[in-house]
Amino acid sequence: MLDTKYEKTLVINNREIKHSGVFSIDELFHLVNKCLVERGYTRQEKKSEETVSPEGRKIYVELRPFKDKTNYIHLVIKIKFYFEGIKDVVKDIEGQKKSLQEGRASILFDAWYMTDWQARWNLNPLVYFLKAVINKFLYSYPQESDAKGELSSDTAYIVGQIRTLLHKYKSPLEALPAEEEVRRAAEEEMGKEETRTEE
Protein backbone atom coordinates (compact mmCIF):
# COMPACT_ATOMS: atom_id res chain seq x y z
CA MET A 1 0.00 0.00 0.00
CA LEU A 2 2.71 2.50 0.94
CA ASP A 3 4.35 2.97 -2.42
CA THR A 4 6.41 5.82 -3.87
CA LYS A 5 4.00 6.41 -6.76
CA TYR A 6 1.46 8.13 -4.49
CA GLU A 7 1.05 11.88 -4.32
CA LYS A 8 1.47 12.65 -0.61
CA THR A 9 0.04 15.63 1.28
CA LEU A 10 1.12 16.20 4.86
CA VAL A 11 -1.99 17.16 6.86
CA ILE A 12 -0.56 17.01 10.42
CA ASN A 13 3.16 17.46 11.07
CA ASN A 14 4.91 16.35 14.27
CA ARG A 15 2.10 16.79 16.78
CA GLU A 16 3.75 15.70 20.03
CA ILE A 17 2.65 14.38 23.39
CA LYS A 18 5.25 14.28 26.18
CA HIS A 19 4.89 12.54 29.51
CA SER A 20 7.28 11.98 32.37
CA GLY A 21 6.49 9.76 35.33
CA VAL A 22 4.49 6.55 35.64
CA PHE A 23 2.31 5.02 32.94
CA SER A 24 1.51 1.65 31.44
CA ILE A 25 2.97 0.85 28.05
CA ASP A 26 0.54 -2.06 27.62
CA GLU A 27 -2.48 0.16 28.34
CA LEU A 28 -1.13 2.80 25.98
CA PHE A 29 -0.78 0.38 23.05
CA HIS A 30 -4.11 -1.26 23.86
CA LEU A 31 -5.80 2.17 23.74
CA VAL A 32 -4.12 3.13 20.44
CA ASN A 33 -5.12 -0.18 18.84
CA LYS A 34 -8.70 0.23 20.09
CA CYS A 35 -8.90 3.78 18.67
CA LEU A 36 -7.53 2.64 15.31
CA VAL A 37 -10.08 -0.17 15.05
CA GLU A 38 -12.92 2.21 16.03
CA ARG A 39 -11.89 4.61 13.25
CA GLY A 40 -11.52 1.86 10.62
CA TYR A 41 -7.72 1.76 10.24
CA THR A 42 -5.62 -1.26 9.42
CA ARG A 43 -2.78 -1.51 11.93
CA GLN A 44 0.73 -1.80 10.53
CA GLU A 45 3.90 -1.84 12.61
CA LYS A 46 6.83 -0.34 10.71
CA LYS A 47 9.62 -0.66 13.28
CA SER A 48 10.15 -1.82 16.85
CA GLU A 49 13.37 -1.86 18.86
CA GLU A 50 14.38 -2.04 22.50
CA THR A 51 17.73 -1.55 24.20
CA VAL A 52 18.50 -2.23 27.85
CA SER A 53 21.00 -0.20 29.87
CA PRO A 54 21.68 0.40 33.58
CA GLU A 55 19.64 3.65 33.37
CA GLY A 56 16.59 1.71 32.14
CA ARG A 57 15.08 0.43 28.92
CA LYS A 58 14.90 2.52 25.77
CA ILE A 59 12.03 1.57 23.44
CA TYR A 60 11.15 2.85 19.97
CA VAL A 61 8.00 1.75 18.12
CA GLU A 62 6.69 3.17 14.86
CA LEU A 63 3.17 2.41 13.66
CA ARG A 64 1.80 3.24 10.19
CA PRO A 65 -1.94 2.54 10.34
CA PHE A 66 -3.78 3.22 7.09
CA LYS A 67 -7.34 3.47 5.83
CA ASP A 68 -8.34 3.00 2.19
CA LYS A 69 -11.12 5.48 1.38
CA THR A 70 -11.31 4.49 -2.28
CA ASN A 71 -9.02 2.66 -4.67
CA TYR A 72 -7.06 5.87 -5.14
CA ILE A 73 -7.40 7.79 -1.82
CA HIS A 74 -5.57 6.50 1.26
CA LEU A 75 -5.19 7.96 4.76
CA VAL A 76 -2.02 7.19 6.74
CA ILE A 77 -1.16 8.14 10.32
CA LYS A 78 2.47 7.75 11.35
CA ILE A 79 2.78 7.30 15.13
CA LYS A 80 6.26 7.20 16.69
CA PHE A 81 6.65 6.16 20.33
CA TYR A 82 9.90 7.00 22.15
CA PHE A 83 10.31 5.65 25.69
CA GLU A 84 13.49 6.39 27.68
CA GLY A 85 14.69 5.42 31.14
CA ILE A 86 11.87 2.88 31.53
CA LYS A 87 11.85 0.93 34.79
CA ASP A 88 9.12 -1.35 36.12
CA VAL A 89 7.43 -0.15 39.31
CA VAL A 90 4.36 -0.98 41.40
CA LYS A 91 2.13 2.02 42.21
CA ASP A 92 -1.20 2.61 43.88
CA ILE A 93 -3.55 4.02 41.20
CA GLU A 94 -7.15 4.78 42.16
CA GLY A 95 -6.90 2.47 45.18
CA GLN A 96 -5.43 -0.50 43.31
CA LYS A 97 -1.82 -1.68 43.11
CA LYS A 98 -0.71 -1.85 39.49
CA SER A 99 2.48 -2.92 37.79
CA LEU A 100 3.51 0.11 35.73
CA GLN A 101 6.50 1.62 33.98
CA GLU A 102 8.27 4.80 35.04
CA GLY A 103 10.27 7.00 32.70
CA ARG A 104 9.87 9.49 29.86
CA ALA A 105 7.55 9.08 26.90
CA SER A 106 7.32 11.10 23.72
CA ILE A 107 4.70 10.31 21.06
CA LEU A 108 4.82 12.00 17.64
CA PHE A 109 2.04 12.05 15.05
CA ASP A 110 2.20 12.72 11.30
CA ALA A 111 -0.90 12.36 9.13
CA TRP A 112 -0.61 11.83 5.38
CA TYR A 113 -3.29 12.08 2.71
CA MET A 114 -2.16 9.93 -0.23
CA THR A 115 -3.65 9.79 -3.71
CA ASP A 116 -2.92 7.68 -6.75
CA TRP A 117 -4.62 9.67 -9.49
CA GLN A 118 -2.54 8.00 -12.19
CA ALA A 119 -4.30 4.74 -11.47
CA ARG A 120 -7.65 6.53 -11.25
CA TRP A 121 -7.29 8.22 -14.62
CA ASN A 122 -5.76 5.20 -16.38
CA LEU A 123 -2.27 6.75 -16.66
CA ASN A 124 -3.32 9.36 -19.25
CA PRO A 125 -0.78 12.18 -18.70
CA LEU A 126 -2.95 14.99 -20.07
CA VAL A 127 -5.96 14.10 -17.91
CA TYR A 128 -3.69 13.62 -14.90
CA PHE A 129 -2.15 17.07 -15.41
CA LEU A 130 -5.52 18.79 -15.93
CA LYS A 131 -6.96 17.12 -12.84
CA ALA A 132 -3.98 18.29 -10.75
CA VAL A 133 -4.31 21.91 -12.00
CA ILE A 134 -8.08 21.99 -11.41
CA ASN A 135 -7.69 20.46 -7.97
CA LYS A 136 -4.89 22.85 -6.97
CA PHE A 137 -6.26 26.16 -8.26
CA LEU A 138 -9.93 25.98 -9.28
CA TYR A 139 -12.02 23.38 -7.52
CA SER A 140 -11.35 20.82 -4.83
CA TYR A 141 -13.49 17.72 -5.13
CA PRO A 142 -15.69 17.16 -2.05
CA GLN A 143 -14.53 13.58 -1.67
CA GLU A 144 -10.95 14.78 -1.26
CA SER A 145 -11.66 17.58 1.21
CA ASP A 146 -13.88 15.27 3.27
CA ALA A 147 -11.07 12.72 3.46
CA LYS A 148 -8.57 15.33 4.68
CA GLY A 149 -11.00 16.46 7.38
CA GLU A 150 -11.60 12.87 8.40
CA LEU A 151 -7.85 12.27 8.68
CA SER A 152 -7.44 15.34 10.92
CA SER A 153 -10.40 14.26 13.04
CA ASP A 154 -9.10 10.70 13.43
CA THR A 155 -5.66 11.91 14.48
CA ALA A 156 -7.12 14.44 16.94
CA TYR A 157 -9.29 11.69 18.44
CA ILE A 158 -6.30 9.40 19.03
CA VAL A 159 -4.23 12.28 20.49
CA GLY A 160 -7.09 13.20 22.84
CA GLN A 161 -7.55 9.62 24.02
CA ILE A 162 -3.82 9.25 24.76
CA ARG A 163 -3.73 12.55 26.65
CA THR A 164 -6.71 11.44 28.74
CA LEU A 165 -5.01 8.13 29.58
CA LEU A 166 -1.69 9.74 30.53
CA HIS A 167 -3.51 12.39 32.59
CA LYS A 168 -4.95 9.55 34.71
CA TYR A 169 -1.44 8.70 35.96
CA LYS A 170 -0.56 12.18 37.20
CA SER A 171 -0.84 13.09 40.88
CA PRO A 172 -3.59 15.63 41.73
CA LEU A 173 -1.05 18.47 42.02
CA GLU A 174 0.55 17.65 38.66
CA ALA A 175 -2.77 17.12 36.90
CA LEU A 176 -3.81 20.77 36.97
CA PRO A 177 -1.59 22.96 34.77
CA ALA A 178 -0.95 26.56 35.72
CA GLU A 179 -3.07 29.20 33.98
CA GLU A 180 0.00 30.65 32.28
CA GLU A 181 0.91 27.25 30.80
CA VAL A 182 -2.59 26.81 29.38
CA ARG A 183 -2.56 30.32 27.90
CA ARG A 184 0.90 29.80 26.36
CA ALA A 185 -0.10 26.44 24.87
CA ALA A 186 -3.27 27.94 23.39
CA GLU A 187 -1.32 30.84 21.85
CA GLU A 188 1.20 28.42 20.34
CA GLU A 189 -1.58 26.30 18.83
CA MET A 190 -3.32 29.36 17.42
CA GLY A 191 -0.02 30.61 15.98
CA LYS A 192 0.57 27.27 14.27
CA GLU A 193 -2.94 27.28 12.79
CA GLU A 194 -2.50 30.83 11.45
CA THR A 195 0.80 29.99 9.74
CA ARG A 196 -0.75 26.89 8.13
CA THR A 197 -3.69 28.87 6.72
CA GLU A 198 -1.39 31.59 5.37
CA GLU A 199 0.67 29.03 3.43
C-alpha positions in Angstrom: 0.0 0.0 0.0 2.7 2.5 0.9 4.4 3.0 -2.4 6.4 5.8 -3.9 4.0 6.4 -6.8 1.5 8.1 -4.5 1.0 11.9 -4.3 1.5 12.7 -0.6 0.0 15.6 1.3 1.1 16.2 4.9 -2.0 17.2 6.9 -0.6 17.0 10.4 3.2 17.5 11.1 4.9 16.4 14.3 2.1 16.8 16.8 3.8 15.7 20.0 2.6 14.4 23.4 5.3 14.3 26.2 4.9 12.5 29.5 7.3 12.0 32.4 6.5 9.8 35.3 4.5 6.6 35.6 2.3 5.0 32.9 1.5 1.6 31.4 3.0 0.9 28.0 0.5 -2.1 27.6 -2.5 0.2 28.3 -1.1 2.8 26.0 -0.8 0.4 23.0 -4.1 -1.3 23.9 -5.8 2.2 23.7 -4.1 3.1 20.4 -5.1 -0.2 18.8 -8.7 0.2 20.1 -8.9 3.8 18.7 -7.5 2.6 15.3 -10.1 -0.2 15.1 -12.9 2.2 16.0 -11.9 4.6 13.2 -11.5 1.9 10.6 -7.7 1.8 10.2 -5.6 -1.3 9.4 -2.8 -1.5 11.9 0.7 -1.8 10.5 3.9 -1.8 12.6 6.8 -0.3 10.7 9.6 -0.7 13.3 10.2 -1.8 16.9 13.4 -1.9 18.9 14.4 -2.0 22.5 17.7 -1.5 24.2 18.5 -2.2 27.8 21.0 -0.2 29.9 21.7 0.4 33.6 19.6 3.6 33.4 16.6 1.7 32.1 15.1 0.4 28.9 14.9 2.5 25.8 12.0 1.6 23.4 11.2 2.8 20.0 8.0 1.8 18.1 6.7 3.2 14.9 3.2 2.4 13.7 1.8 3.2 10.2 -1.9 2.5 10.3 -3.8 3.2 7.1 -7.3 3.5 5.8 -8.3 3.0 2.2 -11.1 5.5 1.4 -11.3 4.5 -2.3 -9.0 2.7 -4.7 -7.1 5.9 -5.1 -7.4 7.8 -1.8 -5.6 6.5 1.3 -5.2 8.0 4.8 -2.0 7.2 6.7 -1.2 8.1 10.3 2.5 7.7 11.3 2.8 7.3 15.1 6.3 7.2 16.7 6.7 6.2 20.3 9.9 7.0 22.2 10.3 5.7 25.7 13.5 6.4 27.7 14.7 5.4 31.1 11.9 2.9 31.5 11.8 0.9 34.8 9.1 -1.4 36.1 7.4 -0.1 39.3 4.4 -1.0 41.4 2.1 2.0 42.2 -1.2 2.6 43.9 -3.5 4.0 41.2 -7.2 4.8 42.2 -6.9 2.5 45.2 -5.4 -0.5 43.3 -1.8 -1.7 43.1 -0.7 -1.9 39.5 2.5 -2.9 37.8 3.5 0.1 35.7 6.5 1.6 34.0 8.3 4.8 35.0 10.3 7.0 32.7 9.9 9.5 29.9 7.5 9.1 26.9 7.3 11.1 23.7 4.7 10.3 21.1 4.8 12.0 17.6 2.0 12.1 15.0 2.2 12.7 11.3 -0.9 12.4 9.1 -0.6 11.8 5.4 -3.3 12.1 2.7 -2.2 9.9 -0.2 -3.7 9.8 -3.7 -2.9 7.7 -6.7 -4.6 9.7 -9.5 -2.5 8.0 -12.2 -4.3 4.7 -11.5 -7.7 6.5 -11.3 -7.3 8.2 -14.6 -5.8 5.2 -16.4 -2.3 6.7 -16.7 -3.3 9.4 -19.3 -0.8 12.2 -18.7 -3.0 15.0 -20.1 -6.0 14.1 -17.9 -3.7 13.6 -14.9 -2.1 17.1 -15.4 -5.5 18.8 -15.9 -7.0 17.1 -12.8 -4.0 18.3 -10.8 -4.3 21.9 -12.0 -8.1 22.0 -11.4 -7.7 20.5 -8.0 -4.9 22.9 -7.0 -6.3 26.2 -8.3 -9.9 26.0 -9.3 -12.0 23.4 -7.5 -11.4 20.8 -4.8 -13.5 17.7 -5.1 -15.7 17.2 -2.0 -14.5 13.6 -1.7 -11.0 14.8 -1.3 -11.7 17.6 1.2 -13.9 15.3 3.3 -11.1 12.7 3.5 -8.6 15.3 4.7 -11.0 16.5 7.4 -11.6 12.9 8.4 -7.9 12.3 8.7 -7.4 15.3 10.9 -10.4 14.3 13.0 -9.1 10.7 13.4 -5.7 11.9 14.5 -7.1 14.4 16.9 -9.3 11.7 18.4 -6.3 9.4 19.0 -4.2 12.3 20.5 -7.1 13.2 22.8 -7.6 9.6 24.0 -3.8 9.2 24.8 -3.7 12.6 26.7 -6.7 11.4 28.7 -5.0 8.1 29.6 -1.7 9.7 30.5 -3.5 12.4 32.6 -4.9 9.5 34.7 -1.4 8.7 36.0 -0.6 12.2 37.2 -0.8 13.1 40.9 -3.6 15.6 41.7 -1.1 18.5 42.0 0.6 17.7 38.7 -2.8 17.1 36.9 -3.8 20.8 37.0 -1.6 23.0 34.8 -1.0 26.6 35.7 -3.1 29.2 34.0 0.0 30.6 32.3 0.9 27.3 30.8 -2.6 26.8 29.4 -2.6 30.3 27.9 0.9 29.8 26.4 -0.1 26.4 24.9 -3.3 27.9 23.4 -1.3 30.8 21.8 1.2 28.4 20.3 -1.6 26.3 18.8 -3.3 29.4 17.4 0.0 30.6 16.0 0.6 27.3 14.3 -2.9 27.3 12.8 -2.5 30.8 11.5 0.8 30.0 9.7 -0.7 26.9 8.1 -3.7 28.9 6.7 -1.4 31.6 5.4 0.7 29.0 3.4 
